[in-house]
């Protein structure tokens, strides 16, 4: 997945806030983020046709680049 430097910086700031402010471990953050993303995809699956979901998910994962 391609991200801008600004997005990467923002992600790092948020991650560090979770670690410093809430005592979370990096593994906990990643595990919960993956679980949340999985739930989001599953809920979209119920609302969208499979083809649209596959394209959206692939685009979000950086597998499809729009020019």
N, C-alpha and C positions, 0 to 999 in steps of 0.2 A: 504494500500500500504506500502510495506516495503522499508525503505531507510537506507542507511548507515549513520553513524554519520557525515561523511564528507559532504554528500549530504544535510543533514539537516542544517549543519553549513553554507554551501554555500547559501542555500535558505534563511536563516536568514540574511546573509550579504546583499544579493540582495534586500530583503524586506526592510531592514533598510535604504539602499541607496535610494530606491524609496520614502520612508517616509521623510528622512532627506534632500535629494537632490532635490526632486521634489514636496514635500509637499502633497504627496498622503496619503490618509487614508487607513488603512488596509482593510476596506470593499471595497474600490475602487479597490485595487490591486487584491483581491480575485474575485470580480465581473468580472473584465476585463480578468483575467487569465482563469476563467471558460468560458467566451464568446470566447476567443481565442482557448481554447482546444476544445470547441464544434465545432467551425468552422473547425478546423483541422480534427476532426473525420468526419464531414460531407463531406469535400473534399476528404478524403480517401475513404469514402463510394462510391463515384462515380467512383473511380479508382480500387477498390478491390471487389472481390465477398463477399457477406454477411458473409459467414462462416469465411473467413480469417480475415475480419474486426472484427468480434465478438471475435475471439481468440486474436487478437492483442490488442484490447481494454481491454479485461479481463486481459491479461498479464500485461499491463501497469498499470492497477488499482490494481495489486497485488493479483488478484483472482486466478491466475494460477502461480505456482512456478515451474520453470524449474530446474531440478536437474542434 
